[in-house]
Each structure stands twice: as structure tokens, then as C-alpha cells.
Amino acid sequence: MLESLDHVQLAAPAGSEEELRAFYAGVLGMTEEPKPPVLAARGGCWFAAGGVRLHLGVEEDFRPAGKAHPGLRVRDIEAYAARLAARGAEVTWDENLPGHRRFSSQDPVGNRLEFLEPTA
């Protein structure tokens, strides 16, 4: 029986780790988690914040998915949108999910990310 979601894996091109660290730790405020040495040799990096764990793994012939994405629940969604926009990321608001404010953006390698916050 399923108990919980352990992590979400996103793909990234080889050599993008520093750019990903700057975004996921610097912009989103996540903490980098150390990878076990055998997995670290493959490249990529892991991040966590609250109950969210994102793993970014190197993929040959990387192409970001057009539709697939993690949905990240946040507090103070306006601040997240402003933070991303201030760093040049596109922020696309979508008002089509009743009971939520949400927008989508992309990480530095093109992975789609959805940010959402329930409305009162």
C-alpha cells in the first residue's frame, strides 16, 4: 500500500548542476541534500524543503517535458512570483483551478514548475 511520495525526479543536462543549485537553493530557498557517492558520480543534485524532495538527474539528450511538472504548494505565492520574475524567469498565472492561486514557471534548464496556494 502506498504511504507517501518520497521524491520527484526531474531531468537535466550534464554540467548544469551549478545553475540548478543557484536556482533551487538560491531562488527557491531549498536545501541541497548530499547524494550517496555512487549516485553522485552520475551527476545531478538533490534538494529538499519542508516535505518536498526534488531530485535532478543528468539525462543524455535532455529535453524538458512540455506538460509534465511537479506542483509545489507555497505560502505567499505573490512573493514567489516576484522572486522568480526578478531573476528573469517567466511567470504565467492561471486562474482555472478553483480554490487556488497558481502560476507556472521554468527552472534554468526548462523544466516546468507549478506553484500553487489554496485561497481562504
Secondary structure as UniProt FT lines:
FT   STRAND          8..12
FT   TURN            14..15
FT   HELIX           17..21
FT   HELIX           22..27
FT   STRAND          31..33
FT   HELIX           37..40
FT   TURN            41..42
FT   STRAND          45..49
FT   TURN            50..51
FT   STRAND          52..58
FT   TURN            60..61
FT   STRAND          71..73
FT   HELIX           77..86
FT   TURN            87..88
FT   STRAND          92..93
FT   TURN            98..99
FT   STRAND          100..106
FT   TURN            108..109
FT   STRAND          112..118
//
